[in-house]
């Protein structure tokens, strides 16, 4: 991101400041998984697409042919997302050929490079890049088979935008439309498209701020150049830059200090003591354990066979011929009385249950006067029931 920002602005100070701001907005969505690689792929895809239609250099063809092959072999479940980032270019290319549209919408510029058709050929060839993996057509069908209807109901990152991000959202759009010249159509479509996706699903906010960085930093640089042109004192701009860098350093040191003092595995979220009890006091080879999917990986790390873990997709009918995620979500996360948790326990033949006190299931059990479950273990955050 820094490299691309510097290529477009030649202003390292602006890049440092805006990179910090961008990292602050997207860090809640970053995890140390295949996503780190796919993130870089999406940034390079957008950058190389812009540069190809501008310069037609061979290196951009090579990179754009290589990226989908890397993506499908490293993070294949989001392979289709790769083509979402091409949509603004496709729309601009075809609408740019319709004079009625280009003449009517004069507020935006339809980029009409002679190399644009070459990008369309690259996109068409990229469609077949997903076949160059051991998974056959699965990368193309995964998103179609995902049960989004209840994924989005229970998984936080698939829920609609939270109010915490609305102000940042609005700020990006205000900055975009402050652009003194006509913004390019593909930039406008990209920001609006990712904006709509971000409103519908929080996970797409990550892509909005990611690609938004590349779009907005050019605009900020143009605004700064305009301020220089209007003879605002260079000393004032230098003071602003230096103050910003000092603020960034202070915030970074504070954040670093907070990270050092954080508990890596908080007992509020992970059943640390409960797991010790299970390992020492219970013969797990004779038990069938119920657990929340958020703590499944922690239990698996300790060699405990689980009901489910946080790889939510594999517990759905399209992928594993099972309704585990749906059944779990209805029982563990919703506060309505139906379906009955007793029937749920009976269906899966559980003998013990590890339950968070912060769950709807705990509330149901606590309020059930006919409850016959025996508490084997209890601490401030988790309980283990004998069923």
C-alpha positions as CSV (number, residue, x, y, z in Angstrom):
1,X,0.0,0.0,0.0
2,X,2.8,2.4,0.8
3,X,4.6,1.6,-2.4
4,X,1.5,2.2,-4.6
5,X,0.7,5.4,-2.7
6,X,4.2,6.7,-3.2
7,X,4.1,5.8,-6.9
8,X,1.0,7.9,-7.3
9,X,1.9,10.9,-5.1
10,X,5.7,11.0,-4.7
11,X,4.8,12.2,-1.2
12,X,6.2,9.9,1.5
13,X,5.0,11.9,4.4
14,X,1.4,11.8,3.2
15,X,1.7,8.0,2.5
16,X,3.0,7.4,6.1
17,X,0.2,9.4,7.7
18,X,-2.6,7.9,5.5
19,X,-1.2,4.4,5.8
20,X,-1.4,4.7,9.6
21,X,-5.0,5.9,9.3
22,X,-5.9,3.0,6.9
23,X,-4.2,0.4,9.1
24,X,-6.2,1.7,12.0
25,X,-9.5,1.2,10.1
26,X,-8.7,-2.3,8.6
27,X,-6.8,-3.9,11.5
28,X,-10.0,-5.2,13.2
29,X,-10.6,-7.3,10.0
30,X,-7.0,-8.7,9.7
31,X,-6.1,-12.1,10.9
32,X,-3.0,-14.2,10.4
33,X,-4.5,-16.5,7.8
34,X,-4.6,-17.0,4.0
35,X,-6.4,-13.6,4.0
36,X,-3.0,-11.8,4.4
37,X,-2.0,-13.2,1.0
38,X,-5.4,-12.5,-0.7
39,X,-5.3,-9.0,0.6
40,X,-2.0,-8.3,-1.2
41,X,-3.4,-10.0,-4.3
42,X,-6.5,-7.6,-4.4
43,X,-4.3,-4.5,-4.0
44,X,-2.0,-5.6,-6.8
45,X,-4.9,-6.6,-9.0
46,X,-6.5,-3.1,-8.8
47,X,-3.1,-1.4,-9.2
48,X,-2.0,-3.5,-12.2
49,X,-5.4,-3.1,-13.9
50,X,-5.1,0.7,-13.7
51,X,-1.5,0.6,-14.9
52,X,-2.2,-1.8,-17.8
53,X,-4.9,0.4,-19.4
54,X,-2.6,3.4,-18.9
55,X,0.8,2.0,-20.0
56,X,0.2,-1.5,-21.6
57,X,3.5,-2.7,-20.1
58,X,4.1,-6.5,-20.3
59,X,4.8,-6.9,-16.5
60,X,1.2,-6.0,-15.7
61,X,0.0,-8.8,-18.0
62,X,2.2,-11.3,-16.3
63,X,1.1,-10.3,-12.8
64,X,-2.6,-10.3,-13.7
65,X,-2.3,-13.8,-15.2
66,X,-0.4,-15.0,-12.1
67,X,-2.6,-13.5,-9.3
68,X,-5.8,-15.6,-9.8
69,X,-3.7,-18.8,-9.9
70,X,-2.0,-17.9,-6.6
71,X,-5.3,-16.9,-5.1
72,X,-7.2,-20.1,-6.0
73,X,-4.4,-22.3,-4.5
74,X,-4.0,-20.3,-1.3
75,X,-7.5,-18.8,-0.5
76,X,-9.8,-20.6,-3.0
77,X,-13.0,-20.0,-1.1
78,X,-13.0,-16.3,-2.1
79,X,-11.8,-16.9,-5.7
80,X,-15.0,-15.3,-7.1
81,X,-14.3,-12.1,-5.1
82,X,-11.4,-11.6,-7.5
83,X,-13.8,-10.7,-10.3
84,X,-15.8,-8.3,-8.1
85,X,-12.7,-6.0,-8.3
86,X,-12.9,-6.2,-12.1
87,X,-16.5,-5.2,-12.4
88,X,-15.9,-1.4,-12.3
89,X,-13.5,-1.7,-15.2
90,X,-15.9,-3.9,-17.2
91,X,-18.8,-1.4,-16.6
92,X,-16.6,1.6,-17.5
93,X,-15.3,-0.1,-20.7
94,X,-18.8,-0.9,-22.0
95,X,-20.6,2.2,-20.9
96,X,-17.7,4.3,-22.3
97,X,-18.8,3.1,-25.7
98,X,-22.3,4.5,-25.3
99,X,-22.3,8.2,-26.2
100,X,-25.7,8.8,-24.7
101,X,-24.3,7.8,-21.3
102,X,-20.9,9.5,-21.5
103,X,-22.7,12.7,-22.7
104,X,-25.3,12.7,-20.0
105,X,-23.0,11.9,-17.0
106,X,-20.4,14.6,-17.4
107,X,-19.5,14.7,-13.7
108,X,-17.4,11.6,-14.1
109,X,-14.7,10.8,-16.7
110,X,-15.1,7.5,-18.7
111,X,-11.5,6.5,-19.3
112,X,-11.1,5.5,-23.0
113,X,-7.6,4.0,-23.3
114,X,-6.8,2.1,-26.5
115,X,-5.4,-0.6,-24.2
116,X,-8.7,-1.1,-22.4
117,X,-9.8,-4.0,-24.6
118,X,-6.6,-5.8,-23.6
119,X,-7.7,-5.7,-20.0
120,X,-11.0,-7.3,-21.0
121,X,-9.1,-10.1,-22.7
122,X,-7.0,-10.6,-19.5
123,X,-10.2,-10.7,-17.4
124,X,-11.7,-13.4,-19.7
125,X,-8.6,-15.5,-19.5
126,X,-8.5,-15.0,-15.7
127,X,-11.9,-16.7,-15.4
128,X,-10.2,-20.1,-16.3
129,X,-7.4,-19.5,-13.7
130,X,-9.5,-21.1,-11.0
131,X,-9.2,-24.5,-12.8
132,X,-5.4,-24.5,-12.1
133,X,-5.8,-26.0,-8.6
134,X,-6.5,-29.5,-7.1
135,X,-10.1,-28.4,-6.3
136,X,-11.7,-28.6,-9.7
137,X,-14.8,-26.3,-10.0
138,X,-15.2,-25.9,-6.2
139,X,-13.7,-22.4,-6.2
140,X,-16.5,-21.3,-8.6
141,X,-19.4,-23.0,-6.7
142,X,-18.4,-22.3,-3.0
143,X,-20.0,-18.9,-2.8
144,X,-23.2,-20.2,-4.5
145,X,-23.5,-23.1,-2.0
146,X,-22.8,-21.1,1.1
147,X,-26.0,-20.7,3.2
148,X,-25.7,-16.9,3.5
149,X,-29.2,-16.6,4.9
150,X,-28.1,-17.8,8.3
151,X,-24.4,-17.2,8.0
152,X,-25.2,-13.4,7.9
153,X,-27.6,-13.9,10.8
154,X,-25.1,-15.3,13.3
155,X,-21.5,-14.5,12.1
156,X,-20.5,-11.0,13.1
157,X,-18.4,-10.1,10.0
158,X,-21.3,-11.0,7.7
159,X,-23.7,-8.7,9.6
160,X,-24.6,-5.2,8.3
161,X,-22.3,-2.2,8.9
162,X,-21.9,-1.1,12.6
163,X,-22.4,2.5,13.6
164,X,-18.7,2.8,14.6
165,X,-17.7,2.8,10.9
166,X,-20.4,5.2,9.5
167,X,-18.5,8.4,10.2
168,X,-15.3,7.0,8.5
169,X,-17.5,5.8,5.6
170,X,-19.0,9.3,5.1
171,X,-15.6,10.9,5.4
172,X,-14.2,8.8,2.5
173,X,-17.1,9.8,0.2
174,X,-16.8,13.5,1.1
175,X,-13.1,13.4,0.3
176,X,-13.8,11.6,-2.9
177,X,-16.3,14.1,-4.1
178,X,-14.0,17.0,-3.2
179,X,-11.9,16.0,-6.2
180,X,-11.4,19.1,-8.3
181,X,-11.3,17.3,-11.6
182,X,-13.8,14.7,-12.8
183,X,-13.2,11.4,-11.0
184,X,-12.7,8.4,-13.3
185,X,-15.7,6.2,-13.8
186,X,-14.0,3.0,-12.6
187,X,-12.9,4.7,-9.3
188,X,-16.5,6.0,-8.8
189,X,-18.0,2.6,-9.4
190,X,-15.4,0.8,-7.3
191,X,-15.9,3.1,-4.3
192,X,-19.7,3.0,-4.6
193,X,-19.8,-0.7,-5.2
194,X,-17.6,-1.6,-2.3
195,X,-19.5,1.0,-0.2
196,X,-22.8,-0.8,-0.8
197,X,-21.2,-4.2,0.0
198,X,-19.7,-2.7,3.2
199,X,-23.2,-1.5,4.3
200,X,-24.6,-5.0,3.7
201,X,-21.7,-7.0,5.2
202,X,-19.1,-5.7,7.6
203,X,-16.4,-7.9,6.1
204,X,-16.6,-5.8,2.9
205,X,-15.7,-2.7,4.8
206,X,-12.2,-4.2,4.8
207,X,-12.1,-4.1,1.0
208,X,-13.7,-0.6,0.9
209,X,-10.9,0.9,3.1
210,X,-8.2,-1.2,1.3
211,X,-8.9,-0.1,-2.2
212,X,-10.3,3.2,-1.0
213,X,-6.7,4.0,0.2
214,X,-5.4,3.8,-3.4
215,X,-8.2,6.0,-4.7
216,X,-8.3,8.6,-1.9
217,X,-4.6,9.1,-1.5
218,X,-4.4,10.5,-5.1
219,X,-7.2,12.9,-4.3
220,X,-5.6,14.0,-1.0
221,X,-2.3,14.7,-2.9
222,X,-4.2,16.7,-5.5
223,X,-5.9,18.7,-2.7
224,X,-2.4,19.4,-1.1
225,X,-1.0,20.4,-4.5
226,X,-3.9,22.8,-4.9
227,X,-3.3,24.3,-1.4
228,X,0.4,24.8,-2.4
229,X,-0.8,26.4,-5.6
230,X,-2.9,28.8,-3.7
231,X,0.3,29.9,-1.8
232,X,-0.5,28.5,1.6
233,X,2.8,28.8,3.4
234,X,5.0,25.7,3.1
235,X,5.9,26.1,6.8
236,X,2.3,25.5,7.7
237,X,2.2,22.3,5.7
238,X,5.5,21.1,7.3
239,X,4.2,21.8,10.8
240,X,1.0,19.8,10.0
241,X,3.0,16.9,8.7
242,X,5.4,16.9,11.7
243,X,2.5,17.1,14.2
244,X,0.8,14.2,12.5
245,X,3.9,12.1,12.6
246,X,4.3,12.9,16.4
247,X,0.7,11.9,17.0
248,X,1.2,8.6,15.1
249,X,4.3,7.8,17.1
250,X,2.5,8.5,20.4
251,X,-0.5,6.4,19.4
252,X,1.8,3.6,18.2
253,X,3.7,3.5,21.5
254,X,0.5,3.5,23.5
255,X,-0.9,0.7,21.4
256,X,2.3,-1.3,21.7
257,X,2.2,-0.8,25.5
258,X,-1.4,-2.0,25.6
259,X,-0.6,-5.1,23.6
260,X,2.3,-6.0,26.0
261,X,-0.1,-5.8,28.9
262,X,-2.9,-7.7,27.3
263,X,-3.8,-11.3,28.3
264,X,-3.2,-13.4,25.2
265,X,-6.0,-15.8,26.1
266,X,-8.6,-14.0,28.2
267,X,-10.6,-16.3,30.5
268,X,-13.7,-14.4,29.5
269,X,-13.5,-15.8,26.0
270,X,-11.6,-19.1,26.4
271,X,-12.5,-22.0,28.8
272,X,-9.0,-22.3,30.2
273,X,-10.0,-23.6,33.6
274,X,-12.8,-25.7,32.2
275,X,-10.4,-27.4,29.7
276,X,-8.1,-28.3,32.6
277,X,-11.0,-29.8,34.5
278,X,-12.1,-31.8,31.4
279,X,-8.6,-33.2,30.9
280,X,-8.0,-34.1,34.6
281,X,-11.4,-35.1,35.9
282,X,-13.3,-36.5,32.9
283,X,-12.7,-39.6,30.8
284,X,-13.3,-37.9,27.5
285,X,-13.1,-41.2,25.6
286,X,-16.5,-42.1,27.0
287,X,-18.1,-38.8,26.5
288,X,-19.8,-36.8,23.6
289,X,-19.0,-33.2,24.2
290,X,-21.1,-30.1,23.2
291,X,-19.2,-26.9,22.7
292,X,-19.5,-23.4,21.2
293,X,-17.8,-23.1,17.8
294,X,-15.8,-20.1,19.1
295,X,-13.9,-22.3,21.6
296,X,-13.7,-25.4,19.4
297,X,-10.1,-24.6,18.2
298,X,-8.9,-24.1,21.7
299,X,-10.3,-27.5,22.8
300,X,-8.8,-29.1,19.7
301,X,-5.4,-27.6,20.5
302,X,-5.6,-29.6,23.7
303,X,-6.5,-32.8,21.9
304,X,-10.2,-32.8,22.8
305,X,-12.7,-34.1,20.2
306,X,-15.2,-31.3,19.6
307,X,-18.8,-30.9,18.4
308,X,-17.7,-28.1,16.1
309,X,-15.1,-25.3,15.6
310,X,-14.9,-21.9,14.0
311,X,-14.6,-23.2,10.4
312,X,-18.3,-22.5,10.1
313,X,-18.7,-23.4,6.4
314,X,-17.9,-27.1,6.9
315,X,-20.8,-27.6,9.3
316,X,-23.4,-26.8,6.7
317,X,-25.4,-29.1,4.4
318,X,-23.8,-28.0,1.0
319,X,-20.4,-29.0,2.2
320,X,-20.8,-31.8,4.7
321,X,-24.5,-33.0,4.4
322,X,-25.2,-31.7,7.9
323,X,-27.3,-29.0,9.6
324,X,-25.0,-28.6,12.6
325,X,-24.4,-24.9,12.2
326,X,-28.1,-24.1,11.8
327,X,-29.1,-26.3,14.8
328,X,-26.3,-24.8,16.9
329,X,-27.2,-21.2,16.0
330,X,-30.9,-21.7,16.8
331,X,-30.1,-23.2,20.2
332,X,-26.9,-21.4,21.3
333,X,-27.4,-17.9,20.0
334,X,-31.1,-17.1,19.9
335,X,-33.1,-16.4,23.0
336,X,-36.4,-17.8,21.7
337,X,-37.6,-20.9,23.5
338,X,-38.1,-23.0,20.3
339,X,-36.5,-25.3,19.3
340,X,-36.1,-27.0,22.7
341,X,-32.4,-27.3,23.8
342,X,-33.3,-30.8,25.3
343,X,-34.3,-32.1,21.9
344,X,-31.0,-30.6,20.5
345,X,-29.0,-32.5,23.2
346,X,-30.9,-35.6,22.5
347,X,-30.5,-35.4,18.7
348,X,-26.7,-35.3,18.9
349,X,-26.5,-37.7,22.0
350,X,-24.4,-35.3,24.1
351,X,-23.3,-36.6,27.5
352,X,-21.6,-33.3,28.7
353,X,-21.9,-29.7,27.6
354,X,-19.4,-26.8,27.9
355,X,-21.5,-23.6,28.0
356,X,-20.6,-20.0,28.2
357,X,-22.5,-17.8,30.7
358,X,-22.6,-15.2,28.0
359,X,-24.8,-17.4,25.7
360,X,-28.5,-17.7,25.1
361,X,-28.3,-21.4,25.8
362,X,-27.1,-20.7,29.4
363,X,-30.1,-18.3,29.9
364,X,-32.5,-21.0,28.6
365,X,-31.1,-23.6,31.0
366,X,-31.0,-21.2,33.9
367,X,-34.7,-20.2,33.4
368,X,-35.9,-23.7,32.8
369,X,-37.6,-24.9,36.1
370,X,-37.7,-28.5,34.8
371,X,-34.0,-28.5,34.1
372,X,-32.3,-31.7,35.3
373,X,-28.8,-31.0,34.2
374,X,-26.0,-31.5,36.8
375,X,-23.3,-28.9,37.1
376,X,-19.9,-30.7,37.0
377,X,-17.8,-27.5,37.0
378,X,-18.5,-23.8,37.2
379,X,-16.4,-20.6,37.1
380,X,-17.1,-17.0,36.4
381,X,-17.5,-17.5,32.7
382,X,-18.1,-21.1,31.8
383,X,-20.0,-24.2,33.1
384,X,-19.8,-27.9,32.3
385,X,-23.1,-29.8,32.6
386,X,-23.7,-33.5,32.9
387,X,-26.6,-34.3,30.6
